[in-house]
Amino acid sequence: MENKTLQWVLKFYIYNTMITREATEKDLEILLEFEQGVVTAERPFNSTLIEGEIHYYDLKHLIQSPEATVIVAEENNEIIASGYALIKKAEKNYYQFKEYAYLGFMYVKPEHRGKGVNKIITDELISWSKSRGMNEIRLDVYAQNESAIKAYEKAGFEPHLLTMRLKP
């Protein structure tokens, strides 16, 4: 019982001391740091990444685009997490949907992990996507990233397609 009470208090604290908002260009410096945090977290899952600094995203474009939103979570005026949703055209003309929302750049500072912050960001992105009429929402996650898979399944996502590779 003590553990459940502690979890409830922690969630209450997080939900009442944290805000979410759309990112602005003023946030780019910390978002670029978060991007490198994503790269660092993904390196163990992908041996094909080149050494050094990698930029997965055009964050400035995502912030400016009407087809995207970049959400940040703040606690005590400090940005602690991020994620984006981007409206994309369906890759195939035989899908039941013409567009879908793609979620990415899911990052929570290490000291804030395990507190439900990623769920709050994910919920915001799903809500934004639905408000744009999207009934298909996708994201990518490495098959070996079990903790992320568990978090996304908890948010309602289901495994869909597994990409396999061969290094001859």
ABEGO torsion letter per residue (X at the ends): XAAAAAAAAAAAAAAAABBBBBBBAAAAAAAAAAAAAAAAAAAAABAABBBEBBBABBAAAAAABAABBBBBBBBGGBBABBBBBBBBBBABAABABABBBBBBGBBBBAAABGAGAAAAAAAAAAAAAAAAGBABBBBBBBAABAAAAAAAAAAGBBBABBBBBBBX
